[in-house]
Amino acid sequence: MSGGMYLAAAGALVQQLRLEVLANNVANISTIGYKGDQSIFRIPEETDPQTFPTSIEGIQSLSPYAPPFSTVIDFSQGAIRQTGNPLDVAINGDGFFSIQTPDGVQYTRQGSFTLNAEGVLVTPDGYPVLGEGGEISLEEGTVEIDMEGAVYVDGDEVGRLRITDFPNTDTLKKAGNGRFVGSDASISGKRPENTTLSQGYLETGNVNPVRAMTEMIETSRAFEAYQKVIQSADEATSKSINDVGKTI
């Protein structure tokens, strides 16, 4: 196989991986609290530009002919949508809701909460939402949540939502179902100073649908272009094998 074909195949693989990331973003446009992924193709500093690394922590090596591939999470704020549900809460600014799961404390921007059979505030998949003093239990009554995260039932404070932020969100990775987990257990979060909460609202996904669809079209066309290069190189190689040395 010619070097040109290897280069074209590596380029097609890069576009395929990018297309998968974009497709996942588009599929989650309507997912509450979703944070989109961005594709990154880069050569780490102090790397010989003539050769690409084959093993770098957190970066996938595609081929000796392609730059390393990785993704980063876009934690920018999504739009806030009013629902009127008193158990829906949106975060305005930095930070995450803290959730107790069987795998430890995880974090989410999905504020579509509900109550379980015991009256504990939980996520849609049943995990307790943590307050500063642990789980938050609500009795029957009018529920109010103020801008600081204090939870009241009929005017009596029953808890305060634990909002956690991290000095570097690059230490977070997706754990599924809109939750995040710290990749470094030694890094602890703290409550952000300028963040407020809105009761009766939800944060929508932060994916721009027009931009995402445009990038998908561009990526698909680039993939098709590399396919044509591979086909042309294959035809040229086949012709060389069949014609070179043929007696006239």
C-alpha positions, 0 to 999 in steps of 0.5 A: 500500500502506498504512503498516500493511501495510508495518509488518506486512510488516517485522514478518513479515520480522523473524520469518522471519529469527529463525526461520531462525536458530533452525532452524539452531540446532536442526539443530546440537543434536547437532553437537560443539562447535557454538556457537548464534547469537542474533538481535539487533534494535537501533538503534545509539546516536546514531541518530535514532529516527524513521528507521532506518539503511540501511547499518551495518557488520555489521548488515543493514537490513531495511526503513525500518519494521524495526529492524536485524538481526544475529546474535551467537555464544553462546560459552557452554560446552556439556556434556561427554560421555565417549567413551573415544576417546584422540584426543577432547579437550574444552576445559573453560573458555575457548579454542579448538583452533588449526587450520591450514587453506589459509586460515590458522589457524582455531579450533574447539571440536570436539575429535574428532581423528584421524590422517592417513596420515602420523600427523599429528593432524588434524580430521575434515576433514583439517586439522592440529591445531596444537601450540605447536611446529607440527603434532603427529605421533604414532607408534604407541603409547599416547597420553595428553593431560594437563589442560595439553594436553601430548601423550605417546606411551608416556610421551614428550612429543611436543607440546603442543596450542595453545589460543588465547583472545581478549580479545573473542570478538565479533571471531570469526566462523564459518568453517564446519564448526565453525571460527572465524576472527578478523575483525580480523587485528591482534588476536592470541589468547593461551593462557587461564590457567584452562582444562583439557583432558579426554582421552576427552571431547567438548563437545556443542553449547550449544543448549538444545533445549527453549528453542530449540523453544519460541522456534521455536513463539513465532516461528512464531505471531508470523509468522502473526499478522503475516500475518493483519494483512497480509491484513486490511490488503489486504482493507481497501484492496481494499474502499476502492478498490472501494467509495469513490466508488461511486454508491448 
